[in-house]
Amino acid sequence: MNAEIIAERRIPTEIDRGSKDILNRTAEIINDLCQRPEVEGKRIFGVGMAVAGLINRRKNIVEFSPDFHWRDVDIKGTIGTGCELPILFDNVTRMMAMGELLYGIGTKYRDFIFINVGYGIGAGVVINREPLYGSFGMAGEFGHITLDKASKIQCDCGNYGCLEALASGHGIAIAARKALKDGADSILKEQCNGDLSKITAKMVADAAKSGESFSRNIFNEAAEYLGIGVATLVNLFSPHAIIIGGGVAQAGDILFDTVRKTVSARSIKNISREVDILPATFGMKAAAMGAVSVVLDNVLHLNPIE
Ligand SMILES: [Zn+2]
């Protein structure tokens, strides 16, 4: 009931194997966790799932996941055959926002926006301590706002110059690979033994932190785009806090310093001076914390927000 973790398994998502394979393996993990000795004698109430993509709440499907290349995936229909527990799913970033709202730094705020900067970018908007779904569940696609109309970089959604293509983990890796391919020099070249496809956003962030100028420029450019996007959210919603999590946010100060500076330069001062820009509480576990709240709310009919 307190979202305390008693057992954990972690496997990489193999996107190329498709939705069926991923969901079958998820069912295997659920069943495996249910058999663990830690769970013996306890009752399991349900499964909360965080999914990267656009959820259609009317049809109860994942209608489109640009990152996973999924279209119209019926989660319950696929997983349900392998698992008898109630399954509740939502967009991963909204789940992370819920985790913060109930168990993390979000407990201190009525209005905040959780931003997930990992492979992609999304936003979970919380207004008056309620998550914003939009008319049928797809609000928060912050990563797919266009920030550079001249950009030649195509986003996974099909558009060009999306924030996600410019500032996500995937976007940072692509920007570094392209600049190196075009002849720039960097210690990253040695680190990947000349195989540019091995370059990750984390390698760029680590080199940037060590002061290497190439990586610093690439990372700062991405952080500045993120800051421009956040400045827009600040103007639109006037939140009390912007909470940033996900893989890229683990870079810490080099990200937050640039985002704070950019927000203060590019949003209306009267609004942004009241906004706290903070790292997420739970690191990579934020979505799991949110998933607990959805089960409590829907299966046990406890409204954890109250
Ligand atoms: Zn996009």
Boltz pocket constraint, residues with backbone or C-beta under 6 A from the ligand:
constraints:
  - pocket:
      binder: B
      contacts: [[A, 143], [A, 144], [A, 145], [A, 155], [A, 156], [A, 157], [A, 158], [A, 159], [A, 162], [A, 164], [A, 165]]
      max_distance: 6.0
